[in-house]
Amino acid sequence: MTRFLLIVPFLLCASGASAQQQPGHDACARDVTRFCRAVMNNGDQAVLACLKQNRTRLSKGCDKVLTDHGQ
């Protein structure tokens, strides 16, 4: 789970303040744990690909974060 703390900012390509990054983390943390635990140590792109593969199963908040960031 601590690895995920580093993943979301990279996935979202956030260059703003960390306060802007936190909502994305909160929105997707549960989904990553639930659907992508097996690939968490395989790098950011693997987690992003996993989230995309599970798009229909993601929470509305996480889906919105991905959509808002062009994913």
C-alpha positions in Angstrom: 0.0 0.0 0.0 2.9 2.4 0.7 4.1 1.9 -2.9 0.7 3.2 -4.0 1.4 6.5 -2.3 4.1 7.1 -4.9 2.1 5.7 -7.8 -0.9 8.0 -8.0 0.9 11.3 -8.4 2.8 9.8 -11.4 -0.3 8.3 -12.9 -2.1 11.6 -12.7 0.9 13.5 -14.0 0.2 16.0 -11.3 2.5 18.9 -11.2 0.5 21.0 -8.7 0.5 21.1 -4.9 0.3 17.8 -2.9 -3.1 18.9 -1.7 -4.3 18.4 -5.3 -2.8 15.0 -5.5 -4.5 13.7 -2.3 -8.0 13.4 -3.7 -6.8 11.2 -6.6 -5.1 8.9 -4.1 -8.1 8.7 -1.9 -10.4 8.0 -4.8 -8.3 5.1 -6.2 -6.5 3.6 -3.2 -9.3 1.1 -2.5 -9.6 0.2 -6.2 -5.9 -0.4 -6.5 -5.9 -2.6 -3.4 -9.0 -4.5 -4.5 -8.2 -5.0 -8.2 -4.5 -4.4 -8.8 -2.7 -5.7 -5.7 -0.9 -8.3 -7.8 0.8 -5.7 -10.0 1.5 -3.0 -7.4 5.2 -3.8 -7.4 5.4 -3.9 -11.2 5.6 -0.2 -11.7 3.2 2.7 -12.3 2.3 1.8 -15.8 1.3 -1.7 -14.7 -1.0 -0.3 -12.1 -2.5 2.2 -14.6 -3.0 -0.7 -17.1 -4.7 -2.7 -14.4 -7.0 0.1 -13.5 -8.0 0.5 -17.1 -8.6 -3.2 -17.5 -10.9 -3.0 -14.5 -12.6 0.2 -15.6 -16.1 -1.1 -15.4 -15.5 -2.3 -11.8 -13.9 0.9 -10.5 -15.6 3.2 -8.0 -17.1 6.3 -9.6 -14.5 8.5 -7.9 -11.6 6.6 -9.3 -13.1 6.5 -12.7 -13.6 10.2 -12.6 -10.0 10.8 -11.6 -8.8 8.7 -14.5 -11.1 10.4 -16.9 -10.2 13.9 -15.7 -6.6 13.1 -16.3 -7.1 11.8 -19.8 -6.8 8.1 -19.0 
